[in-house]
Amino acid sequence: MTTLAAVDLGATSGRVVLGRLGDRLELETVARFPNRPVRTPDGLHWSILELYRDVVEGLAAAAREAPELTSIGIDSWAVDYGLLREERLLGNPFSHRDERNEAGVEAVHALVDPAELYARNGLQFLPFNTVYQWTADRLAGVLDLADTALLLPDLLAHWLTGATGAERTNASTTGLLHVGTGEWDLELAARLAIPGGILPPLVDPGVDLGALRPSAARGIGATGARLTAVGSHDTASAVVAVPMTDPGEAVYISCGTWSLVGVELERPVLGEAGRIARFTNEGGVDRRIRYLHNVMGLWLLTETIRDWERDGSRIDLDELLAAAEAITEPVPVFDADDPSLLAPGDMPARIAGWLREHDLPVPGSRAAFARSILESLAQAYAATIRAAAELTGRELRVVHLVGGGSQNRLLCRLTADATGLPVLAGPAEATAIGNLLVQARAHGAISGDLEALRAVVARDFFIQRYEPGSPTW
């Protein structure tokens, strides 16, 4: 029996999942905690010290359950980072949803044409890509103070072990990793006046990052555990756990706060058509390419519910979804990718504003509003899948929907209807599972390529099938 811990951090919550691998992989969530950004006069920040404390306390809970804990792996959302100078953190990291990015985008595009950027880094334009955030810091005079920039999972790994590096799948989202070489694009960094010296050495998933520092070991109690690099971009870990039997015919949707819709490739797909369609080439485990498009995701629903609850009421999600599913009349569909829906706050008002601007009715009940959100997401998924098939020349026959959204039966059914393809939903814990499987392989508890790891997922976890046009599942 090999015992491992996955630290899985999302933009709204985090958790620590204990994995035991013997004849089968068994999961136990030992800690959950919220992760909420804080707005201060200078912008929107992550409470990184609070998050680190929650991670340490969660790992301590894992160590109490399994004193023989072998390994720990950390994944999180992408693009955000902390700046260090001689080990000292230069302020709380900004959230990627902060408004400062606008200045960074303007400054970068004044120096490098967006088409050239795409040819170099393969990334779809998103105003919060790290290269724009670093440029915003440069304009503010902050970047000159730093000697190291660490993406958030790498920052937490540094505090736990002292290791300094940039895990490659997450580094691929910064905009400064060359899509062809897989190495830092120092020429591009120089053109943007981003000091190359702040970029740490690149690290591949599966690399041993070392033992816990004494301060971390005291707080956690797992003195023998080592930190292992995993696909630290949470989508990279989630894609490891997509139980694809034929990746050439499959499309995945990693559905949580964001929905990442794409296919797995051996080589990047570049060119103007992909750039205009806003498809991105991100790094995957084992140097695979995650060719995907970001769709806004269940952020739309959670932000809507959060706004509804500002009057002190509590909304039961299961009851809301049941009421939404019972609706038989048509509901309006909006553009789930519209940039106006990116920022937090007032989500119902902004969706209603979009509908009015396009001469569409605003749903009259909360159930109908929720149904409109899910219908809009399903239509966005379908459009993205059609584009992925056209851009790659693949005939896509099945949709794998993993992550928390796989538990939303209505969303899964609407996605099957919108795409005309069967939807295989699950596992819900795909990110943690992928994190754990990469650790297990690194420590010799399992062997093989990604297909061998996915065979473990197919064997050990239940997958629900939804057929298009079916009222049931």
Secondary structure, 3 states (H helix, E strand, C coil): CEEEEEEEECCCEEEEEEEEECCCEEEEEEEEEECCCEEECCEEECCHHHHHHHHHHHHHHHHHHCCCCCEEEEEECCCCEEEEECCEECCCCECCCCCCHHHHHHHHHHHCCHHHHHHHHCCCCCCCCHHHHHHHHHHCCCHHHCCEEEEHHHHHHHHHHCCCCEEHHHHCCCCCECCCCCCECHHHHHHCCCCHHHCCCEECCCCEEEECCHHHHHHHCCCCCEEECCCCEHHHHHHHCCCCCCHHHEEEEEECCCEEEEEEECCCCCCHHHHHCCCEEEECHHHCEEEEEEECCCHHHHHHHHHHHHHCCCCCHHHHHHHHHHCCCCCCCCCCCCHHHCCCCCHHHHHHHHHHHCCCCCCCCHHHHHHHHHHHHHHHHHHHHHHHHHHHCCCCCEEEEECHHHHCHHHHHHHHHHHCCCEEECCCCHHHHHHHHHHHHHCCCCCCCHHHHHHHHHHHCCCEEECCCCCCC
